[in-house]
Amino acid sequence: MDSAKTFVGGALSGAVAATLVTPADVVKTHLQLRAHSGCNPTVSGAIHSIVTRQGAPALFAGLGPRLMRIPIYNAFTMLTFEYLKAMFAKKNLEASNLKIEAAHNNDAETPA
């Protein structure tokens, strides 16, 4: 896969993942804040509280900054992974070829 496709694919997958997990992260933060204040909240109670007080879009609070960071991070992670994968594949192929060549040379030198 070429670098541009890897970069775009990594960025898009990072954006989708960030968007999908943001509501869970908002609920988690809400639960942590409530627990810190002495309450014993539930997940359904936290969702209900957020939606009734602030509306459903509040479940996506902080998505903008996440989308400025995570897709770029993910894109560079995927580029690095693909680069290292290709580099190690090339090194492994070279090492395999050297072993095959050495075995062939040993077979040629050994009298039958």
Number of C-alpha atoms within 10 A of each C-alpha: 6 8 14 11 12 19 20 18 17 21 23 17 16 21 21 13 14 20 17 13 13 17 20 15 16 20 23 15 13 18 20 14 13 15 13 10 9 8 11 11 14 13 13 10 13 18 20 15 14 18 14 11 9 11 11 14 10 17 19 18 14 14 18 11 9 15 17 11 14 19 23 18 13 20 24 16 16 19 20 15 13 16 13 12 12 12 12 12 12 12 12 12 12 12 12 12 12 12 12 12 12 12 12 11 11 11 11 10 9 7 6 5
